[in-house]
């Protein structure tokens, strides 16, 4: 969300584009501000992507553990049901 906000705010952040008659200092300031804006936008988007990857891996690991536990429970309950059935016969 921050990255999209930064990307959308460039007209207000950068302000007016320096003209040909403006001083070199104002042109450099505009370029520096633009560079910082691009870097901040990319950094926030990369950070969000890395965070999403970490969350997806954690969810996948949790799913895998739960699947393993459910399989163990199924096997245990099946064995117990077979043993009860044999004991009744």
Buried (B, 14 or more C-beta within 10 A) or exposed (E): EEBEEBBEEBEEEBEEEBEEEEEEEEBEBBEEBBEEBEEBBEEBBEEBEEEEEEEEEEEEEEEEEEEEEEEEEEEEEEEEEEEEEEEEE
